[in-house]
Amino acid sequence: MGLITVSALLVIQGEAAAHERGAGTASNLFSRNLGSTLGAAVMGAVLNFGLWQVSAGQGVSEDQLRQLLGRTGDVVAAEGSVRLVLQGALHLTFIAMLVLALATVCVAVFVPKRVAQPK
């Protein structure tokens, strides 16, 4: 997640030999892009699962969500059930994001410290 991106890049560039820095930086960027892609897929799956679970297995159609998201405040009140389903699904998605962020912080805490060697 964004908390350790710059730090990870600096660690990679500091630890790699001069002729390997480009490959290390490219590997870091590739890993970040792959992680973003997989993260978006996982969060989308969590949102879809939440929509299915909160609606008691009946699901919410794409048209219902588009109509809800495209309306203004006073008209949205009429679509209360769809709104509650979307609220529950988003809540589940944000809980999953929180768990993932806490796990990332826990992993970042265990990155070993290195003391700079005098040259």
MODELLER restraints for C-alpha pairs under 7 A, 6 or more apart:
rsr = mdl.restraints
at = mdl.atoms
rsr.add(forms.Gaussian(group=physical.xy_distance, feature=features.Distance(at['CA:9:A'], at['CA:25:A']), mean=6.71, stdev=0.5))
rsr.add(forms.Gaussian(group=physical.xy_distance, feature=features.Distance(at['CA:9:A'], at['CA:28:A']), mean=6.89, stdev=0.5))
rsr.add(forms.Gaussian(group=physical.xy_distance, feature=features.Distance(at['CA:12:A'], at['CA:24:A']), mean=6.22, stdev=0.5))
rsr.add(forms.Gaussian(group=physical.xy_distance, feature=features.Distance(at['CA:13:A'], at['CA:21:A']), mean=5.49, stdev=0.5))
rsr.add(forms.Gaussian(group=physical.xy_distance, feature=features.Distance(at['CA:13:A'], at['CA:24:A']), mean=6.85, stdev=0.5))
rsr.add(forms.Gaussian(group=physical.xy_distance, feature=features.Distance(at['CA:13:A'], at['CA:25:A']), mean=6.89, stdev=0.5))
rsr.add(forms.Gaussian(group=physical.xy_distance, feature=features.Distance(at['CA:16:A'], at['CA:24:A']), mean=6.97, stdev=0.5))
rsr.add(forms.Gaussian(group=physical.xy_distance, feature=features.Distance(at['CA:43:A'], at['CA:93:A']), mean=6.43, stdev=0.5))
rsr.add(forms.Gaussian(group=physical.xy_distance, feature=features.Distance(at['CA:46:A'], at['CA:93:A']), mean=5.82, stdev=0.5))
rsr.add(forms.Gaussian(group=physical.xy_distance, feature=features.Distance(at['CA:47:A'], at['CA:89:A']), mean=5.50, stdev=0.5))
rsr.add(forms.Gaussian(group=physical.xy_distance, feature=features.Distance(at['CA:47:A'], at['CA:90:A']), mean=6.38, stdev=0.5))
rsr.add(forms.Gaussian(group=physical.xy_distance, feature=features.Distance(at['CA:47:A'], at['CA:93:A']), mean=5.59, stdev=0.5))
rsr.add(forms.Gaussian(group=physical.xy_distance, feature=features.Distance(at['CA:50:A'], at['CA:88:A']), mean=6.82, stdev=0.5))
rsr.add(forms.Gaussian(group=physical.xy_distance, feature=features.Distance(at['CA:50:A'], at['CA:89:A']), mean=4.08, stdev=0.5))
rsr.add(forms.Gaussian(group=physical.xy_distance, feature=features.Distance(at['CA:50:A'], at['CA:92:A']), mean=6.28, stdev=0.5))
rsr.add(forms.Gaussian(group=physical.xy_distance, feature=features.Distance(at['CA:51:A'], at['CA:59:A']), mean=5.97, stdev=0.5))
rsr.add(forms.Gaussian(group=physical.xy_distance, feature=features.Distance(at['CA:51:A'], at['CA:60:A']), mean=6.56, stdev=0.5))
rsr.add(forms.Gaussian(group=physical.xy_distance, feature=features.Distance(at['CA:51:A'], at['CA:85:A']), mean=6.12, stdev=0.5))
rsr.add(forms.Gaussian(group=physical.xy_distance, feature=features.Distance(at['CA:51:A'], at['CA:86:A']), mean=6.41, stdev=0.5))
rsr.add(forms.Gaussian(group=physical.xy_distance, feature=features.Distance(at['CA:51:A'], at['CA:89:A']), mean=5.09, stdev=0.5))
rsr.add(forms.Gaussian(group=physical.xy_distance, feature=features.Distance(at['CA:52:A'], at['CA:58:A']), mean=6.41, stdev=0.5))
rsr.add(forms.Gaussian(group=physical.xy_distance, feature=features.Distance(at['CA:52:A'], at['CA:59:A']), mean=4.54, stdev=0.5))
rsr.add(forms.Gaussian(group=physical.xy_distance, feature=features.Distance(at['CA:54:A'], at['CA:85:A']), mean=5.57, stdev=0.5))
rsr.add(forms.Gaussian(group=physical.xy_distance, feature=features.Distance(at['CA:54:A'], at['CA:88:A']), mean=6.23, stdev=0.5))
rsr.add(forms.Gaussian(group=physical.xy_distance, feature=features.Distance(at['CA:54:A'], at['CA:89:A']), mean=6.67, stdev=0.5))
rsr.add(forms.Gaussian(group=physical.xy_distance, feature=features.Distance(at['CA:55:A'], at['CA:85:A']), mean=5.87, stdev=0.5))
rsr.add(forms.Gaussian(group=physical.xy_distance, feature=features.Distance(at['CA:68:A'], at['CA:76:A']), mean=6.20, stdev=0.5))
rsr.add(forms.Gaussian(group=physical.xy_distance, feature=features.Distance(at['CA:68:A'], at['CA:79:A']), mean=6.91, stdev=0.5))
